[in-house]
Amino acid sequence: MLRYVLPCLALALPAAAPAAAQDRIPSHCIALAEAPGLEVLHHAAYGDPLEEDRVRIRYLNHASFLIETPGGLSAVTDYTGFLGVGDLVPDVVTMNNAHSTHWTDLPDPRIPNVLRGWAEDGSAADHALDLGEMLVRNVPTDVRDRFGDGVRPNGNSIFVFEVAGLCIGHLGHLHHEPDAAQYAALGRMDVLMVPVDGGYTVNLETMEKVVRRLRSSVVLPMHWFSGRSLEIFLSEMEAEFDVVRLEQPDIELSLAGLPSRPTIMVLQPDWIP
């Protein structure tokens, strides 16, 4: 299977150290303009070695993505306890509990860092996990209560992964547009994972507003179920964003190789083999 890769400029960096000691390329959260175009590379796949300034993102299912780093770290978003038939133990998983399909009460006990996007006492979750090569932080948001007529403060988190100079944001189970303080806390998102279901999270009009406001170089739709809401989202955004449909779950990205025009990339979900 082909793997989609964005080309990057070579950087003069030291040889990669073991994952625990790998230094993180500083993130400026600013996409480079006039980056090179796009290309397809045949050998990029889950588990393959990565160049020092690249990350690999695999769409697993629903709202779960696997992020891999050159130093061997791995993170999974909205972890539900199942990743596929492969025995991967991520270094960190993030979860949100607006719905049971975004978290688990029984995470694999071998996972060293389990970050919940909510706090049991109702306060805001506060994460700033520095793994050397990767920094994981969160921006809390509110969710609707189970009856849909009230608000549960701080029930969701937008998680941000700073790695290889990139800021990668996962909106989680977002139920409202971020306010000014939340937008400021997010900063520039180079890569944005967005739910486009049109109702379980926010409606499509609101999600389109969020995507336009953040204007990330790469937008990865998720949480799209049958595909109808995905197609509506794409049709509404295609005048302002390029749209690339990929018949695969993986992409590799680098800061220097981000597209010059904001691009929505549709990945086909697939569990870890």
Summary of the structure (lengths in Angstrom):
residues: 273
radius of gyration: 17.4
end to end distance: 13.0
largest distance: 54.6
contacts: 901
relative contact order: 0.21
helix: 12%
strand: 32%
